[in-house]
């Protein structure tokens, strides 16, 4: 299985733009209010630093995934234990995202369809794409879906320019202060480079030398689109209303009305976004299945799909509701990602540098 540099760009952009626009704009506005766009900028800078860490660690161990890197540096036993929290996160994260997106689709589009049916359909699509095509098929899928998502988002921005009210951004900084702006940036910062997915997918890149520039380009595209979406939500709906709406971007899109002729474009955007949802779920599911195979020294990673899909479906069904998802998001931001996305990669990078110096 191989990926091109272009596919890396679109995998990052496709999977992260959809998740962040759907799930991260409102929480950021709740913390930073009208300065949420400043939080997105600060989060983008932190995300670029984290992406640099992930890419640099991967380039020091070409053609090796996170599990392989850890076991190579620390041995099979200790190396497996060190990355165990990340393996657990890679299985729980798709389940939480599956439930979040199912609730989102149920609320915005299919309000008369039971949530468990939406979860089942998304699980089937996720399982099919992962099992049949692997990371190569997911990369090709993102090459098609990614530009389409960006195009539809840009159209939604352009159609609503006439309704912009600049006073919604005032006053800048003074109400929130740097503490709330920085606090609001942490959630987006951990998502901009992907939840440490670069530590796995870069091992499939055909030309590792291009991994750095292509990865950062994917993160930059994501930052730009999410920042623009945040600004448009604030400028159209205002910070007070936006903070009360769970999916503020799609409420903003629903307000599109030009001469009573261009209306209801949210249905078309939702249709396109579902492709991005499937791409993201499939990517995380592939990574979880593939790395579990590496952890247990299994030759056929596809076998894990038949065990992982029902497990993820059951976890998603058992999640009680929005309150649990909010609690998970707080745990993810405050505990899970700092450990899995910063401490463990940083520890592996330091260990690599020390071992390389000891050899010389």
Secondary structure, DSSP 8 states (H G I E B T S, - for coil): --B-HHHHHHHHHHHHHHHHHHHTHHHHHHHHGGGHHHHHHHHHHHHHHHHHHHHHHHHHTTT--HHHHHHHHH-HHHHHHHTHHHHHHHHHHHHHHHHHHHHHHHHHT-TTS-HHHHHHHHHHHHHHHHHHHHHHHHHHHHHHHHHHHHHHHHHHHHHTGGG--GGGG-S-STTTHHHHHHHHHHHHHHHHT-SSTHHHHGGGBS-GGGHHHHHHHHHHHHHHHHHHHHHHHHHHH-HHHHTT-TTHHHHHHHT--BTTTB--THHHHHHHHHHHHHHHHHHHHHHHHHHHHHHTT-S-TTHHHHHHHHHHHHHHHH---HHHHHHHHHHIIIIIHIIIIIIHHHHHHHHHHHHHHHH-
